[in-house]
Amino acid sequence: MTTRALPVPALDEAVTWTRTHLGDLACDDVAASRSFVGGQASADAALATYAVRGYAARRNQVLPVSARGASRLSPYIRHGLLTLPRIWAHVGDGPSRDVTKFRDELLWQEYARHLYARTGGTARSLRYGVRERGGTQVSTQGMSCLDLVSDELLHDGWLVNQTRMWFASHWTVRLGYGWRDGEDHFFAHLLDGSRAANRLGWQWTVGAGTGKAYGFSRWQVEKRAPGLCEGCQLSRACPIQGWPHDAGLANVEAVVGVARDPSAAATRGPAQPVVTGRPDAVWLTAESLGDDDPALTAHPDLPAVFVFDEPLLSRLALSGKRLVFLAQSLADLAERREVRILRGEPVRALADLAVATTYAPVPGWTTRAAGVAPVSVHPWPWLVEPHSGSAASFTAWRRAARV
């Protein structure tokens, strides 16, 4: 596979640039998200204007949009443009109830990362037997609630947590489709799509982690999106009028790493920079594109290098809006320091470079880093240090973490 050097996009040309240089890797027509722009400047502005007051009461609100309490920070968290410790500190002076609930959600994000890293990214159901594969894309059947979800997923690349659960429950619990197919559908389109948080969300909804599935019915829609049902063409023949059948789930052998982490140190990565040579570039990954990336801050005079992983992206077939978000983030970074962009297989693309990089708690990073052989590896900015105790549930993980 040939490595190609790509020109660095300007921020306002990111859509055209992505269509030209990466369009063949997208699963749809390349377009920007209606609601989000990638880059550190956008992330900083989103955080600066976010106030946590009212979060506890409104975090699950769907409509009207103006009443939503969700922070909308998740796309920037996903790509390391905002770190969990920074956001944790930002909300500290808010009302106690709101701060506690918001920080619980930050801890859930951290829990997802711990669990994903310590289980090696397994896609198998964690603790209870549920269907993993099979089924086709959900037809909205003229249901206004699912039309809303599909529209925001496909055009914004973002959903409030409540509608994520609606869709996932309808897909798995009511229609009986495999959760991994639904997770892949979300992953292709969500700007914050990660195998850690997205996968854990689907497993929680279908009951693969807890043994109890989340039931979706008209009741949630009327409560969280008042007025939506009245305008639905199926209002008088609603297919989700009542609760879905609550099928019991059987225990299966838990995935290795759920009950305990046999190597918390490996999950954590280096606690201090590991330096074996002098770098001539900083290798950035999609996990950590922000100005606060530890490798970037340690080497302010070195160029940043990003590789669009052609084999991986060909297999994943992501939405063009996800690729545009990455292009916007790189364009924004290029306004402050030298950025080089490559397309190819990362190990080959970086073969002639001695790179510094930041550890990322994802199996793909470990695999590629083994081939790239960075000469300087910097620690991941954890909110909570990984531990070896149980991660069988969020509560068990939190108890072991003592937070």
Secondary structure as UniProt FT lines:
FT   STRAND          4..6
FT   HELIX           11..13
FT   HELIX           14..22
FT   HELIX           23..25
FT   HELIX           40..48
FT   TURN            53..54
FT   HELIX           55..58
FT   TURN            59..60
FT   HELIX           65..67
FT   HELIX           74..78
FT   TURN            79..80
FT   HELIX           84..90
FT   TURN            91..93
FT   HELIX           96..118
FT   TURN            119..121
FT   TURN            141..142
FT   HELIX           144..155
FT   HELIX           161..169
FT   HELIX           170..174
FT   HELIX           179..189
FT   TURN            191..192
FT   TURN            195..196
FT   HELIX           197..206
FT   TURN            207..210
FT   HELIX           218..224
FT   TURN            226..228
FT   HELIX           229..231
FT   TURN            233..234
FT   HELIX           235..237
FT   TURN            239..240
FT   TURN            256..257
FT   TURN            262..263
FT   HELIX           264..268
FT   STRAND          274..275
FT   STRAND          281..285
FT   TURN            286..287
FT   TURN            291..292
FT   HELIX           294..298
FT   TURN            300..301
FT   STRAND          304..309
FT   HELIX           310..316
FT   HELIX           320..334
FT   TURN            335..336
FT   STRAND          339..344
FT   HELIX           346..349
FT   TURN            350..352
FT   STRAND          355..358
FT   HELIX           363..372
FT   STRAND          376..378
FT   HELIX           394..401
//
